[in-house]
Amino acid sequence: MADMTATTLATYLAEVWSQLVTITYRSNVVLPNLMDRRWEPEISVGRGDTVNIPNFTRRSGANKRSTFGTGASLTFTATTESQTQLQVDQMAYEAFRMPVEMSVQKMGVYEPLLTEDIARGIILQVDSELASHNSNGIDAFTAVGTDNEDVTNDLILDTETVLNDNNAPIENRYFVVSPATRASLMKIEIFRNSLYQGAIGNIPGDKGPGFLGQVYTLDVYQSNNLEAGTAGKKNGMFQKEAIAMAMQKGVTVHSGINIADGLFQEVAGFAVYGHKLVQSNYGREVAGK
């Protein structure tokens, strides 16, 4: 006696591709929102490729009259100011194409997913670049800490003291950490205690993606896009004015038919931007896990 099996019935066993697609979600984009972006209106589309940012020399003191109540010539201070150039000289892009007959036959859900992923990929590229650039990103800061070791309370205090010593403004200070360093922070009581703010409704509503909580004067964010060390990750502690950024042209997507190459449907997206380290003493690269 013979039974039918999945093998013998293979021709008539229908396969269904679900329209409910499982998406591999990528990490939140964190760093672009923490940069000093006040220069963007100065370098909008059609206004060149460079913003000249005038530097201002802050006074550390003042002169005093030698004898109170007695007139004397004043000593005038001559200051030579400099400038920093923020150049918009980077373009990130992502593109795909397929034969037109495939564009006709593919599932309707696929192209919107590809198009959305173009924008996500471009912004993640910018995010990673801000972390890893060794001249104008977090990797350009002086490094502290030990690779693949826990970030301790003492290290946080010592690094925050560097910002204080360099007169970095108290507001808009950030500590961007990897998931493993976030676990290190959970061993620090003052950070754990700060998480209870959420239970009483005290977490500010204007914090962006990745916001975890606060420790001392620092808003703590988690990112999966930080640069790798030898075995750990390179976290970043900085004040907003440390790195200037301008997105001259935000993510823009175009599509069309390429006849010359053989009838392809093409979709491409791009962004034009630049970033510049302005205040190197307003940040530190913090080695950790």
C-alpha positions in Angstrom: 0.0 0.0 0.0 1.4 3.4 -1.0 0.6 6.8 0.7 0.9 10.2 -0.8 3.6 12.3 0.8 4.8 15.9 0.7 7.3 14.9 -2.0 4.7 13.3 -4.3 2.3 16.3 -3.7 4.9 19.0 -4.1 3.5 20.3 -7.3 0.1 20.9 -5.7 1.3 22.2 -2.3 0.9 26.0 -2.7 3.5 28.4 -1.2 2.3 31.7 0.1 4.5 34.7 0.6 3.1 36.8 3.4 2.6 40.5 2.9 3.4 40.9 6.6 7.2 41.2 6.2 9.6 40.7 9.1 12.0 43.6 9.1 15.4 43.5 10.6 15.3 46.8 12.5 18.5 48.8 12.9 19.6 50.8 15.8 18.3 54.3 16.6 20.1 57.2 15.0 21.5 59.3 17.8 24.5 61.5 17.1 23.2 63.9 14.4 20.6 65.2 16.8 23.3 66.0 19.4 25.6 68.1 17.1 25.7 71.9 16.9 23.5 72.5 13.9 22.8 76.2 14.2 24.9 76.8 11.1 22.5 75.0 8.7 20.5 78.1 7.7 23.8 79.7 6.6 24.6 77.0 4.1 21.2 76.1 2.6 21.0 74.8 -1.0 22.6 77.2 -3.5 24.7 79.0 -0.9 28.1 77.5 -1.5 30.1 74.9 0.3 31.7 76.6 3.3 30.6 78.3 6.4 33.2 80.6 8.0 32.6 80.4 11.8 34.2 83.3 13.6 36.0 82.3 16.8 35.7 84.5 19.9 38.4 84.7 22.5 36.9 84.5 26.0 38.5 86.6 28.7 40.1 84.9 31.6 40.4 88.1 33.7 40.7 91.9 33.5 43.2 94.6 34.2 43.1 96.6 37.5 43.9 100.2 38.3 47.3 100.3 40.0 46.2 102.9 42.6 42.6 103.3 43.4 41.4 106.9 43.2 44.3 108.0 41.0 43.9 108.4 37.2 46.3 106.5 34.9 46.6 105.4 31.3 44.6 102.3 30.4 46.1 99.2 29.1 44.3 98.1 25.9 44.0 94.5 25.0 44.7 93.6 21.3 43.0 90.4 20.3 43.5 88.6 17.0 40.5 86.5 16.3 40.5 83.5 14.1 37.9 81.4 12.3 36.9 77.8 11.8 35.6 76.6 8.5 32.7 74.2 8.3 32.9 72.6 4.9 30.0 70.7 3.3 32.0 68.2 1.5 30.4 64.8 2.1 27.7 62.9 0.3 26.2 59.6 1.4 23.9 57.7 -0.9 22.2 54.4 -1.4 20.6 53.0 -4.7 19.0 50.0 -6.2 17.7 48.9 -9.5 15.9 46.0 -11.1 14.7 45.0 -14.6 11.3 46.6 -15.3 9.7 43.2 -15.6 10.7 42.4 -12.0 9.3 45.7 -10.9 6.0 44.6 -12.4 6.0 41.2 -10.7 7.4 41.9 -7.3 5.2 42.1 -4.2 3.8 45.6 -3.7 5.2 45.9 -0.2 8.8 45.4 -1.3 9.6 48.7 -3.1 8.3 50.9 -0.2 10.5 48.9 2.2 13.5 49.4 -0.1 12.8 53.1 -0.4 12.4 53.6 3.3 15.6 51.7 3.9 17.5 54.0 1.7 16.8 56.9 4.0 17.5 54.8 7.1 20.9 53.6 5.6 22.0 57.1 4.7 21.3 58.5 8.2 23.0 55.6 9.9 26.0 56.2 7.7 26.1 59.8 8.9 25.6 58.6 12.5 28.5 56.2 12.3 30.8 58.8 10.6 30.2 61.3 13.4 31.3 58.6 15.9 34.4 57.3 14.0 35.9 60.3 12.2 39.3 60.8 13.6 39.5 64.5 12.7 36.0 65.8 13.0 34.1 63.3 15.1 34.1 61.6 18.5 37.3 59.7 17.6 39.1 63.1 17.4 38.7 63.8 21.1 41.5 63.0 23.5 40.9 59.4 24.7 40.5 58.4 28.4 39.6 55.1 30.0 40.6 51.6 29.2 39.4 49.5 26.2 36.9 46.8 27.1 36.8 47.8 30.8 33.8 49.0 32.7 33.3 52.8 32.7 33.3 53.6 36.4 31.9 56.5 38.5 35.4 57.9 39.0 36.0 57.9 35.3 32.8 59.8 34.6 33.6 62.4 37.3 37.2 62.8 36.1 36.0 63.3 32.5 33.2 65.6 33.4 35.8 67.6 35.4 37.8 68.1 32.1 34.7 69.7 30.6 34.3 71.9 33.7 38.0 72.9 33.6 37.6 74.0 30.0 34.5 76.1 30.7 32.2 73.9 28.6 28.6 75.1 29.1 26.7 73.1 31.6 23.7 72.7 29.4 23.6 70.3 26.4 26.2 67.9 27.7 26.0 64.3 26.4 27.4 60.9 27.2 26.8 58.5 24.3 27.5 54.9 25.3 27.3 51.4 23.7 24.9 48.8 25.0 27.7 47.1 26.9 28.8 50.4 28.6 25.1 51.0 29.5 25.4 47.8 31.4 28.5 49.2 33.1 26.5 52.3 34.1 23.8 50.2 35.7 26.4 49.2 38.3 26.6 52.9 39.4 24.0 53.7 42.0 23.6 57.4 41.0 22.8 56.4 37.4 20.3 53.7 38.5 18.6 56.2 40.8 18.2 58.6 37.9 16.1 56.1 36.1 13.4 56.4 38.7 12.6 59.8 37.3 10.4 58.1 34.8 8.2 56.6 37.5 7.3 60.1 38.7 7.0 61.7 35.3 10.2 63.8 35.4 11.9 62.6 32.2 11.9 65.6 29.7 9.8 65.1 26.7 12.2 66.7 24.3 14.9 64.0 24.4 15.6 62.2 21.2 16.0 58.5 20.3 18.3 56.5 22.5 17.9 58.7 25.6 18.5 56.6 28.8 18.6 59.1 31.7 20.9 61.5 33.4 24.1 61.3 35.5 25.5 64.5 37.0 25.4 67.2 34.3 25.2 64.6 31.4 22.3 63.4 29.3 23.1 59.7 28.6 22.2 58.2 25.2 22.7 54.7 23.9 24.0 54.0 20.4 24.8 50.8 18.5 26.9 52.8 15.9 29.9 53.8 18.0 33.3 53.0 16.7 34.9 49.7 17.9 38.1 49.7 20.0 40.5 46.8 20.1 37.9 44.7 21.9 35.4 47.2 23.3 33.8 50.4 22.1 34.7 54.1 22.0 32.0 56.1 23.9 31.8 59.8 23.7 31.3 62.5 26.4 31.0 66.1 24.9 29.1 69.4 25.0 27.0 70.2 22.0 29.3 73.0 20.7 32.2 70.6 20.4 31.2 69.5 16.8 29.4 71.6 14.3 27.3 69.9 11.6 25.3 71.1 8.6 22.9 69.0 6.5 22.8 71.1 3.4 20.5 68.7 1.6 18.5 66.2 3.7 17.8 62.7 2.5 16.3 63.0 -1.0 15.0 60.1 -3.1 14.7 60.0 -6.9 13.4 57.3 -9.1 13.1 56.7 -12.9 13.5 54.3 -15.8 17.0 53.7 -17.3 16.4 52.8 -21.0 20.1 52.9 -22.2 21.3 50.1 -19.9 18.4 47.8 -20.8 15.2 49.0 -19.1 15.8 49.2 -15.4 13.7 50.7 -12.7 16.2 52.7 -10.6 15.8 54.4 -7.2 18.5 56.4 -5.5 18.7 58.6 -2.4 21.4 60.9 -1.2 22.3 63.5 1.5 24.8 66.3 1.4 26.4 67.4 4.7 29.5 68.4 6.6 30.8 68.3 10.1 33.8 70.0 11.9 35.4 69.7 15.3 35.2 73.2 16.7 36.0 72.9 20.4 38.3 69.9 21.0 38.5 70.5 24.7 34.7 70.2 25.0 34.8 66.5 24.7 36.6 63.2 25.4 36.5 59.8 23.8 35.8 57.4 26.6 37.0 53.8 26.1 34.8 51.1 27.5 33.0 47.9 26.7 
